[in-house]
Amino acid sequence: MDDASLHAQIDKLVTEEQELLRNAEGQGEDPTRHQRLQDLKVELDRAWDLLRQREAQEEFKLDPDDASPRDAGTVEGYKG
């Protein structure tokens, strides 16, 4: 996946997240919506991680296409 495709994917996920949050205003607890928001968070984290990997590859004059998506457990397990 190239940088432009990753940016488009991130934009799509953010738009969906914002729409879910907007539609949730004034609504009660919705487990399905909550789960989808959690899933979106993980998908976004993975997309940003892959984009950062690609940028690091480019910075060091390596092939950005050698970057690969990491599993959710790895990405979500990072220490901040």
Secondary structure, 3 states (H helix, E strand, C coil): CCHHHHHHHHHHHHHHHHHHHHHHCCCCCCHHHHHHHHHHHHHHHHHHHHHHHHHHHHHCCCCHHHCCCCCHHHHHCCCC
